[in-house]
Amino acid sequence: MKNSVRIRTTILLLFLTVVISSSYIFISKVFALETTPVRGSAVSINTGNAIFFSSEIYGANVVISDLDPDNSNIRTISGYAWSQDLGWIIFTSG
């Protein structure tokens, strides 16, 4: 009987460890606790040309961050994007 109690305690601790660690990862991704890179591109409806947000082609680097989590969880976009129509587009956080 004592061995079954020990196994149940071990399984409970393992379960709690998995739940706590996955909750931390989920919360940090949903609430953007760190900067999140914007990947891919967008297409202009007027011209059909692309705007690139990530560095694969032109070296663009756009990120989304939450500088003030207490302020209604407002996120900001910062960095540089490349537009085939306009050239470099600068996103500032201020």
N, C-alpha and C positions, 0 to 999 in steps of 0.2 A: 504494500500500500504506500509506503514511503517513497518508493521509486516513481510511482505514477504521479505523485504530488510534485516531485522535483521536475519531471518532464513537463508538466503543465506550467509550472513557473517559468521554465526556460522558454517554452513556446510563447507564453504571454510576454516575456521580455523581448523576444525576437519580434513579435507582432508590434509592440509599442515602438520599438526602434524603427521599423519600416514605416509605420504611420507617421511618426514625428519627422523623419528625414524627408519623406515624400511631401508632407505638408509644407515644410520649409521651402522645398524646390518649387512647389506649386504657387505658394504665396509670393515668392521672389519673382516669378515670371508673370503672374497676373497683375501684380501691383507695380511692376517695373522698378524694383528696388535698385537695379543696376542699369547701365546704359544698354540699350538694345539696338543692334545695327539694323538699318533698313536695307533689305536685299532686293535685287531685281531692278525693274524699270517700269516706267509708265509711258503711255502713248498719248500724244496731243491729239485731240479730236479734230482740231482745225487743219493740221498739216499732216498728221499721221507719223511724225517723227517721234523719236524716243527721248525720254529723260532717264538717265542712268543714276541710280542711288548707291550702288556698290562698286567696288574697285576692280571688277573683272576686266573692264575694257579701258576706261579713262582714268582710273585712280580716284573715283569719287568716294566720299566717306560721309554718310548721313547716319546719325544716331538719334534715338528717342530716349529721353531721360526724365526723371522726376526729381527736380531740384529741391522742391519743397513739398514733401509728402503730406504735411499738415494743411496745405492750402487746397482743399477739395480735390486732391490727387490730380492736379493739372500737369500734363506732360509737355515737354518742350522738344522741338526738333532743332538740331544743330549740325553743322558740317557743310560739305560741298557736294553738289550734284552737277552732272554734265547734261546739258540739253543740246540736241542737234540743231535746234532753232536759235536759242539764245546764247549758248556758250555756258560758262560757269554760273551756277545759281548758288548763292550763299544763304544758308539758314543760320540765324543767330538765336541765342537763347535769351536775348534781352530785348 
